């Protein structure tokens, strides 16, 4: 697996559906911003891809709502004044596998194994492999991982507080 120590001057991508947005997503954004001195690309899944890639069926906010929430969250977290671009992601590997200007990918422990496949695709295209920046899980008050699904089902709020 190609998980490396990230250099501070890189162009970094972070990808996801990001809806509803929660503190786990904010952790991913913070890691991207911290290491993305040469810029950050947020690859936001299209509505179609968001639906196709769900492990469990659940309502997903429309792309424009998710983009507004991501834009607001990044603005709150960006203490480095990074150059941030939000792009629509149409395929799972998409931008990370095809953009030669990307140096690193921010992943969660759950998605870290996908980096190997993405780097294989990059090598096939004659591109340099990406470094991996692993952002740790963020846990709710009950010790379970915060997730959008748990928020949608009413178990927790976006900060991991239990709802009852």
Residue frames as a rotation matrix with the C-alpha (Angstrom) as fourth column:
UNK 1
0.586 0.810 0.000 0.00
0.810 -0.586 0.000 0.00
0.000 0.000 -1.000 0.00
UNK 2
-0.232 -0.698 0.677 1.25
0.726 -0.588 -0.358 3.51
0.648 0.408 0.643 -0.84
UNK 3
0.887 0.460 -0.036 0.60
0.355 -0.630 0.690 5.34
0.295 -0.625 -0.723 2.44
UNK 4
-0.115 -0.985 0.129 3.45
0.775 -0.171 -0.609 7.76
0.622 0.030 0.783 2.89
UNK 5
-0.096 -0.005 -0.995 4.34
0.760 -0.646 -0.070 10.62
-0.642 -0.764 0.066 5.18
UNK 6
0.628 0.470 0.620 2.88
0.769 -0.493 -0.406 13.67
0.115 0.732 -0.671 3.48
UNK 7
-0.634 -0.770 0.070 5.05
0.769 -0.638 -0.049 16.63
0.083 0.023 0.996 2.57
UNK 8
-0.218 0.605 -0.766 3.54
0.515 -0.595 -0.617 19.98
-0.829 -0.529 -0.182 3.56
UNK 9
-0.318 0.086 -0.944 3.74
-0.628 -0.765 0.142 21.46
-0.710 0.638 0.297 0.01
UNK 10
-0.892 0.115 0.437 1.37
0.347 0.794 0.500 19.40
-0.289 0.598 -0.748 -2.03
UNK 11
-0.484 0.847 -0.218 -1.83
-0.828 -0.364 0.426 19.61
0.281 0.387 0.878 -4.04
UNK 12
-0.954 0.135 0.267 -4.25
-0.062 0.784 -0.618 17.44
-0.293 -0.606 -0.739 -2.11
UNK 13
-0.429 0.873 -0.231 -7.60
-0.493 -0.012 0.870 15.89
0.757 0.487 0.435 -3.03
UNK 14
-0.874 0.358 0.329 -10.33
-0.131 0.478 -0.869 14.78
-0.468 -0.802 -0.371 -0.65
UNK 15
-0.709 0.603 -0.366 -13.39
-0.407 0.074 0.911 13.04
0.577 0.794 0.193 -2.08
UNK 16
-0.885 0.457 -0.092 -16.80
0.393 0.625 -0.674 12.06
-0.251 -0.633 -0.733 -0.87
UNK 17
-0.175 0.930 0.324 -20.53
0.780 -0.070 0.621 12.57
0.600 0.362 -0.713 -0.82
UNK 18
-0.934 -0.337 -0.116 -20.36
0.326 -0.676 -0.661 14.80
0.145 -0.655 0.741 2.27
UNK 19
-0.522 0.802 0.292 -24.04
-0.705 -0.598 0.381 14.76
0.480 -0.007 0.877 3.02
UNK 20
0.922 0.212 0.325 -25.21
0.070 -0.914 0.399 15.32
0.382 -0.345 -0.858 5.56
UNK 21
0.065 -0.964 0.256 -21.97
-0.135 -0.263 -0.955 16.94
0.989 0.028 -0.147 6.65
UNK 22
0.963 0.207 -0.174 -20.52
0.127 0.221 0.967 15.96
0.239 -0.953 0.186 10.05
UNK 23
0.683 -0.715 0.150 -17.39
-0.618 -0.457 0.639 16.26
-0.389 -0.529 -0.754 12.19
UNK 24
0.290 -0.577 0.763 -15.79
0.394 0.799 0.454 13.24
-0.872 0.169 0.459 10.49
UNK 25
0.583 -0.029 0.812 -15.96
0.793 -0.196 -0.577 15.10
0.176 0.980 -0.091 7.19
UNK 26
0.945 -0.232 0.230 -14.59
-0.264 -0.957 0.119 18.21
0.192 -0.173 -0.966 8.85
UNK 27
0.475 -0.808 0.348 -11.60
-0.175 0.300 0.938 16.14
-0.862 -0.506 0.001 9.99
UNK 28
0.268 -0.330 0.905 -10.97
0.870 0.487 -0.079 15.06
-0.414 0.808 0.418 6.38
UNK 29
0.785 0.079 0.614 -11.15
0.419 -0.799 -0.432 18.70
0.456 0.596 -0.660 5.23
UNK 30
0.876 -0.470 0.109 -8.82
-0.405 -0.592 0.697 19.82
-0.263 -0.654 -0.709 8.00
UNK 31
0.252 -0.805 0.537 -6.21
0.309 0.593 0.743 17.24
-0.917 -0.022 0.398 6.99
UNK 32
0.357 -0.079 0.931 -6.50
0.934 0.003 -0.358 18.29
0.025 0.997 0.075 3.33
UNK 33
0.910 0.033 0.412 -6.13
0.068 -0.995 -0.071 21.94
0.408 0.092 -0.908 4.26
UNK 34
0.744 -0.663 0.086 -3.19
-0.223 -0.125 0.967 21.30
-0.630 -0.738 -0.241 6.58
UNK 35
-0.039 -0.819 0.572 -1.17
0.387 0.515 0.764 19.47
-0.921 0.252 0.297 3.91
UNK 36
0.363 0.312 0.878 -2.51
0.914 0.066 -0.401 21.19
-0.183 0.948 -0.261 0.78
UNK 37
-0.037 -0.458 -0.888 -0.11
0.292 -0.855 0.428 24.11
-0.956 -0.244 0.166 0.59
UNK 38
-0.940 -0.322 -0.114 -0.23
-0.028 -0.260 0.965 23.95
-0.340 0.910 0.236 -3.21
UNK 39
-0.471 0.851 -0.233 -4.03
-0.831 -0.340 0.440 23.72
0.295 0.401 0.867 -3.21
UNK 40
-0.736 0.382 0.559 -6.92
-0.091 0.763 -0.640 21.51
-0.671 -0.522 -0.526 -2.24
UNK 41
-0.635 0.619 -0.461 -9.42
-0.560 0.042 0.827 19.84
0.532 0.784 0.320 -4.53
UNK 42
-0.515 0.605 0.607 -12.67
-0.403 0.454 -0.795 18.65
-0.756 -0.654 0.010 -3.01
UNK 43
-0.871 0.253 -0.420 -14.12
-0.285 0.436 0.853 15.98
0.399 0.863 -0.308 -5.29
UNK 44
-0.535 0.776 0.333 -17.82
-0.567 -0.038 -0.823 16.02
-0.626 -0.629 0.461 -4.47
UNK 45
-0.815 0.196 0.546 -19.81
0.416 0.853 0.314 13.08
-0.404 0.483 -0.777 -5.79
UNK 46
-0.769 0.634 -0.084 -22.49
-0.453 -0.448 0.771 13.82
0.451 0.630 0.632 -8.35
UNK 47
-0.068 0.838 0.542 -26.04
-0.958 0.097 -0.270 12.96
-0.279 -0.537 0.796 -7.32
UNK 48
0.676 0.326 -0.661 -25.95
-0.586 0.782 -0.214 9.84
0.447 0.532 0.719 -9.51
UNK 49
-0.179 -0.834 -0.522 -22.62
-0.116 0.545 -0.831 8.61
0.977 -0.088 -0.194 -8.12
UNK 50
-0.662 -0.016 0.750 -23.72
-0.731 -0.205 -0.650 9.37
0.164 -0.979 0.124 -4.54
UNK 51
0.380 0.890 0.252 -26.73
-0.902 0.417 -0.113 7.10
-0.205 -0.184 0.961 -5.01
UNK 52
0.625 -0.164 -0.763 -24.78
-0.390 0.781 -0.487 4.35
0.676 0.602 0.424 -6.81
UNK 53
-0.285 -0.919 -0.273 -22.05
-0.111 0.315 -0.943 4.10
0.952 -0.238 -0.192 -4.17
UNK 54
-0.007 0.344 0.939 -24.21
-0.972 -0.224 0.075 3.95
0.237 -0.912 0.336 -1.04
UNK 55
-0.904 -0.300 -0.305 -23.71
-0.198 0.925 -0.324 0.79
0.380 -0.232 -0.896 0.98
UNK 56
-0.561 0.788 -0.254 -27.10
0.725 0.318 -0.611 1.41
-0.401 -0.527 -0.750 2.53
UNK 57
-0.241 0.517 0.822 -30.02
0.676 -0.518 0.524 3.27
0.697 0.682 -0.224 0.97
UNK 58
-0.093 0.255 -0.963 -30.64
0.832 -0.511 -0.215 6.64
-0.547 -0.821 -0.165 2.57
UNK 59
0.875 0.415 0.249 -31.66
0.484 -0.736 -0.474 10.12
-0.013 0.535 -0.845 1.49
UNK 60
-0.254 -0.964 -0.072 -28.79
0.914 -0.264 0.309 12.22
-0.318 0.012 0.948 0.19
UNK 61
0.316 0.348 -0.883 -29.01
0.140 -0.937 -0.319 16.02
-0.938 -0.022 -0.345 -0.07
UNK 62
0.913 0.058 0.403 -28.80
0.405 -0.040 -0.913 17.35
-0.037 0.998 -0.060 -3.65
UNK 63
0.117 -0.963 0.242 -25.39
0.951 0.039 -0.307 18.29
0.286 0.266 0.921 -5.06
UNK 64
-0.021 -0.129 0.991 -25.93
0.169 -0.978 -0.124 22.06
0.985 0.165 0.043 -4.72
UNK 65
0.846 0.356 0.396 -26.85
-0.332 -0.228 0.915 21.75
0.416 -0.906 -0.075 -1.03
UNK 66
0.774 -0.613 -0.158 -23.85
0.600 0.631 0.492 19.54
-0.202 -0.476 0.856 -0.35
UNK 67
-0.009 -0.796 0.605 -21.56
0.810 -0.361 -0.463 21.94
0.587 0.485 0.648 -2.23
UNK 68
0.322 0.185 0.929 -22.83
-0.229 -0.936 0.266 24.90
0.919 -0.298 -0.259 -0.16
UNK 69
0.991 0.063 0.121 -22.28
-0.133 0.255 0.958 22.96
0.029 -0.965 0.261 3.09
UNK 70
0.470 -0.881 0.053 -18.76
0.881 0.472 0.022 21.94
-0.044 0.037 0.998 2.02
UNK 71
0.016 -0.439 0.899 -17.93
0.471 -0.790 -0.394 25.51
0.882 0.429 0.193 1.00
UNK 72
0.630 0.296 0.718 -19.08
-0.429 -0.639 0.639 26.81
0.648 -0.710 -0.275 4.39
UNK 73
0.961 -0.272 -0.044 -17.20
0.205 0.601 0.773 24.12
-0.184 -0.752 0.633 6.32
UNK 74
0.234 -0.922 0.308 -13.96
0.930 0.120 -0.349 24.73
0.285 0.368 0.885 4.40
UNK 75
0.155 -0.131 0.979 -14.25
0.076 -0.987 -0.144 28.48
0.985 0.097 -0.143 4.99
UNK 76
0.863 0.230 0.450 -14.59
-0.414 -0.189 0.890 27.87
0.290 -0.955 -0.068 8.75
UNK 77
0.862 -0.495 0.111 -11.65
0.341 0.728 0.595 25.46
-0.376 -0.475 0.796 8.88
UNK 78
0.518 -0.676 0.524 -9.17
0.742 0.051 -0.668 27.11
0.425 0.735 0.528 6.49
UNK 79
0.829 -0.298 -0.473 -6.71
0.184 -0.654 0.734 28.87
-0.528 -0.696 -0.487 8.78
UNK 80
-0.166 -0.958 0.236 -4.05
0.531 0.115 0.839 28.58
-0.831 0.264 0.490 6.04
UNK 81
0.264 0.386 -0.884 -5.94
-0.487 -0.738 -0.468 30.51
-0.833 0.554 -0.007 3.32
UNK 82
-0.555 -0.476 0.683 -5.59
0.215 0.710 0.670 27.64
-0.804 0.519 -0.292 0.85
UNK 83
-0.543 0.367 -0.755 -6.60
-0.839 -0.273 0.471 27.69
-0.033 0.889 0.456 -2.79
UNK 84
-0.607 0.428 0.669 -9.65
0.008 0.846 -0.533 25.37
-0.795 -0.318 -0.517 -2.72
UNK 85
-0.610 0.422 -0.671 -11.51
-0.770 -0.119 0.626 24.05
0.184 0.899 0.398 -5.75
UNK 86
-0.241 0.609 0.755 -14.68
-0.304 0.692 -0.655 21.96
-0.922 -0.388 0.018 -5.61
UNK 87
-0.682 -0.011 -0.732 -15.18
-0.723 0.167 0.671 19.61
0.114 0.986 -0.122 -8.55
UNK 88
0.464 0.869 0.172 -18.05
-0.856 0.490 -0.165 17.27
-0.227 -0.070 0.971 -9.38
UNK 89
-0.681 -0.663 0.311 -16.95
-0.597 0.749 0.287 13.62
-0.423 0.010 -0.906 -9.12
UNK 90
0.196 0.786 -0.587 -18.61
-0.979 0.190 -0.071 11.39
0.056 0.588 0.807 -11.72
UNK 91
0.499 -0.103 -0.861 -16.68
-0.100 0.979 -0.175 8.12
0.861 0.173 0.478 -11.14
UNK 92
0.955 -0.027 -0.297 -15.30
0.292 0.280 0.915 6.55
0.059 -0.960 0.275 -7.96
UNK 93
0.159 -0.975 -0.158 -11.58
0.895 0.075 0.439 6.95
-0.416 -0.211 0.884 -8.71
UNK 94
0.826 0.445 0.345 -12.13
0.561 -0.705 -0.434 9.93
0.050 0.552 -0.832 -11.04
UNK 95
0.864 -0.413 0.288 -9.98
-0.352 -0.905 -0.240 12.92
0.360 0.106 -0.927 -10.23
UNK 96
0.513 -0.697 0.501 -7.49
-0.574 0.155 0.804 11.06
-0.638 -0.701 -0.320 -8.01
UNK 97
0.315 -0.362 0.877 -6.74
0.446 0.872 0.200 8.53
-0.838 0.328 0.437 -10.75
UNK 98
0.457 0.007 0.889 -6.53
0.889 -0.014 -0.457 10.97
0.009 1.000 -0.012 -13.66
UNK 99
0.975 -0.043 0.217 -5.30
-0.028 -0.997 -0.075 14.40
0.220 0.067 -0.973 -12.53
UNK 100
0.309 -0.937 -0.164 -1.51
0.688 0.339 -0.641 14.67
0.656 0.086 0.750 -12.88
UNK 101
-0.158 -0.367 0.917 -1.45
-0.231 -0.889 -0.396 17.79
0.960 -0.275 0.056 -10.67
UNK 102
0.781 0.480 0.400 -2.63
-0.511 0.122 0.851 15.90
0.359 -0.869 0.340 -7.57
UNK 103
-0.268 -0.962 -0.052 0.07
-0.638 0.217 -0.739 14.77
0.722 -0.165 -0.672 -5.13
UNK 104
-0.997 -0.080 0.023 -1.89
-0.064 0.567 -0.821 13.25
0.052 -0.820 -0.570 -2.25
UNK 105
-0.160 0.974 -0.163 -5.27
-0.111 0.146 0.983 11.83
0.981 0.175 0.085 -1.32
UNK 106
-0.683 0.075 0.727 -6.88
-0.730 -0.111 -0.674 12.26
0.030 -0.991 0.130 2.10
UNK 107
-0.216 0.574 -0.790 -8.58
-0.150 0.780 0.608 9.03
0.965 0.250 -0.083 3.17
UNK 108
0.379 0.346 0.858 -10.29
-0.921 0.051 0.387 7.60
0.090 -0.937 0.338 6.22
UNK 109
-0.548 -0.557 0.624 -9.21
-0.624 0.769 0.139 4.27
-0.557 -0.313 -0.769 7.67
UNK 110
0.229 0.756 0.614 -12.22
0.021 0.627 -0.779 2.78
-0.973 0.191 0.128 5.85
UNK 111
0.970 0.221 -0.102 -11.20
-0.074 -0.132 -0.989 4.12
-0.232 0.966 -0.111 2.42
UNK 112
0.246 -0.964 -0.103 -7.39
-0.724 -0.253 0.641 3.81
-0.644 -0.083 -0.760 2.79
UNK 113
-0.175 -0.367 0.914 -7.24
0.234 0.886 0.400 0.46
-0.956 0.284 -0.069 0.92
UNK 114
0.771 0.529 0.354 -8.70
0.473 -0.104 -0.875 2.17
-0.426 0.842 -0.330 -2.18
UNK 115
0.564 -0.618 -0.548 -5.47
-0.584 -0.768 0.263 4.17
-0.584 0.172 -0.794 -2.58
UNK 116
-0.359 -0.743 0.565 -3.64
-0.092 0.631 0.771 1.11
-0.929 0.225 -0.295 -3.89
UNK 117
0.082 0.489 0.868 -6.13
0.854 0.414 -0.314 0.68
-0.513 0.768 -0.384 -6.75
UNK 118
0.934 0.238 -0.267 -6.07
0.113 -0.903 -0.414 4.41
-0.339 0.357 -0.870 -7.52
UNK 119
0.215 -0.935 -0.282 -2.27
-0.627 -0.353 0.695 4.34
-0.749 0.027 -0.662 -7.68
UNK 120
-0.347 -0.248 0.904 -2.38
0.438 0.809 0.391 1.31
-0.829 0.532 -0.172 -9.99
UNK 121
0.581 0.648 0.493 -4.66
0.761 -0.219 -0.610 3.31
-0.288 0.729 -0.621 -12.31
UNK 122
0.813 -0.348 -0.467 -2.30
-0.337 -0.935 0.110 6.29
-0.475 0.068 -0.878 -12.11
UNK 123
-0.200 -0.946 0.253 0.72
-0.278 0.303 0.912 4.12
-0.940 0.112 -0.323 -13.00
UNK 124
-0.053 0.273 0.960 -1.18
0.791 0.598 -0.126 2.71
-0.609 0.753 -0.248 -16.00
UNK 125
0.879 0.417 0.234 -1.63
0.476 -0.718 -0.508 6.31
-0.044 0.557 -0.829 -17.17
UNK 126
0.075 -0.948 0.310 2.05
0.742 -0.155 -0.652 7.11
0.666 0.279 0.692 -16.61
UNK 127
0.451 0.160 0.878 1.31
-0.332 -0.883 0.332 9.28
0.828 -0.441 -0.345 -13.56
UNK 128
-0.706 -0.697 0.127 3.14
-0.302 0.134 -0.944 9.38
0.641 -0.705 -0.305 -10.26
UNK 129
-0.155 0.652 -0.743 1.42
0.730 0.582 0.358 7.54
0.666 -0.486 -0.566 -7.39
UNK 130
0.319 0.389 0.864 -0.34
-0.285 -0.830 0.479 9.59
0.904 -0.399 -0.154 -4.73
UNK 131
-0.900 -0.435 -0.011 0.74
-0.067 0.164 -0.984 9.86
0.430 -0.885 -0.177 -1.12
UNK 132
0.068 0.937 -0.342 -1.95
0.495 0.266 0.827 8.90
0.866 -0.226 -0.445 1.37
UNK 133
-0.802 -0.156 0.576 -2.97
-0.378 -0.615 -0.692 11.11
0.462 -0.773 0.435 4.25
UNK 134
-0.321 0.692 -0.647 -5.08
0.572 0.686 0.450 9.12
0.755 -0.226 -0.616 6.70
UNK 135
-0.467 0.319 0.825 -7.48
-0.668 -0.739 -0.092 11.14
0.580 -0.594 0.558 8.83
UNK 136
-0.990 0.069 -0.124 -8.58
0.131 0.783 -0.608 9.14
0.055 -0.619 -0.784 11.87
UNK 137
-0.196 0.979 -0.059 -12.22
0.664 0.177 0.727 8.37
0.722 0.104 -0.684 12.55
UNK 138
-0.766 0.151 0.625 -14.20
-0.504 -0.744 -0.438 10.81
0.399 -0.651 0.646 14.66
UNK 139
-0.711 0.431 -0.556 -16.34
0.541 0.840 -0.040 9.12
0.450 -0.329 -0.830 17.27
UNK 140
0.081 0.860 0.504 -19.75
-0.159 -0.488 0.858 9.95
0.984 -0.150 0.098 18.67
UNK 141
-0.076 -0.046 0.996 -20.52
-0.949 -0.302 -0.086 10.17
0.305 -0.952 -0.021 22.39
UNK 142
0.787 0.448 0.424 -21.38
-0.563 0.802 0.198 6.45
-0.252 -0.395 0.884 22.40
UNK 143
-0.029 -0.918 0.396 -17.92
-0.400 0.373 0.837 5.49
-0.916 -0.134 -0.378 21.12
UNK 144
0.248 0.174 0.953 -19.20
0.736 0.605 -0.302 4.52
-0.629 0.777 0.022 17.66
UNK 145
-0.764 -0.605 0.226 -17.99
0.579 -0.488 0.653 6.22
-0.284 0.629 0.723 14.50
UNK 146
-0.111 0.677 -0.728 -19.87
-0.219 -0.731 -0.646 9.32
-0.969 0.088 0.229 13.35
UNK 147
-0.827 -0.103 0.553 -21.54
0.491 0.347 0.799 8.71
-0.274 0.932 -0.236 9.99
UNK 148
-0.808 0.566 -0.163 -24.07
-0.575 -0.699 0.425 10.40
0.127 0.438 0.890 7.75
UNK 149
-0.368 0.688 -0.626 -26.25
0.070 0.692 0.719 7.31
0.927 0.221 -0.303 7.99
UNK 150
-0.476 0.153 -0.866 -26.41
0.867 0.245 -0.433 7.59
0.146 -0.957 -0.249 11.78
UNK 151
-0.907 0.162 -0.388 -27.39
-0.051 -0.959 -0.280 11.24
-0.417 -0.235 0.878 11.41
UNK 152
-0.658 0.675 -0.334 -30.11
-0.550 -0.128 0.825 10.48
0.514 0.727 0.455 8.85
UNK 153
-0.239 0.578 -0.780 -31.56
0.383 0.794 0.471 7.74
0.892 -0.187 -0.411 11.06
UNK 154
0.464 0.504 0.728 -31.71
-0.324 -0.669 0.669 10.15
0.824 -0.547 -0.147 14.00
UNK 155
0.551 -0.328 -0.767 -29.19
0.720 0.651 0.239 8.38
0.421 -0.684 0.595 16.25
UNK 156
-0.127 -0.723 -0.679 -26.75
0.836 -0.446 0.319 11.31
-0.534 -0.528 0.661 16.51
UNK 157
0.880 0.265 -0.393 -26.31
0.043 -0.870 -0.491 14.90
-0.472 0.416 -0.777 15.41
UNK 158
0.844 -0.533 0.059 -23.50
0.024 -0.072 -0.997 16.14
0.536 0.843 -0.048 13.16
UNK 159
0.096 -0.828 0.553 -21.17
-0.837 -0.368 -0.405 16.45
0.538 -0.424 -0.729 16.15
UNK 160
-0.490 -0.300 -0.818 -21.80
-0.040 0.946 -0.323 12.93
0.871 -0.126 -0.475 17.43
UNK 161
-0.783 0.307 0.541 -24.14
-0.604 -0.172 -0.778 13.84
-0.146 -0.936 0.320 20.27
UNK 162
-0.878 0.479 0.010 -26.72
0.478 0.874 0.094 11.13
0.036 0.087 -0.996 20.96
UNK 163
-0.649 0.752 0.117 -30.31
-0.685 -0.645 0.339 12.00
0.330 0.140 0.933 20.11
UNK 164
-0.881 0.395 -0.262 -33.21
0.450 0.870 -0.203 10.42
0.148 -0.297 -0.943 21.92
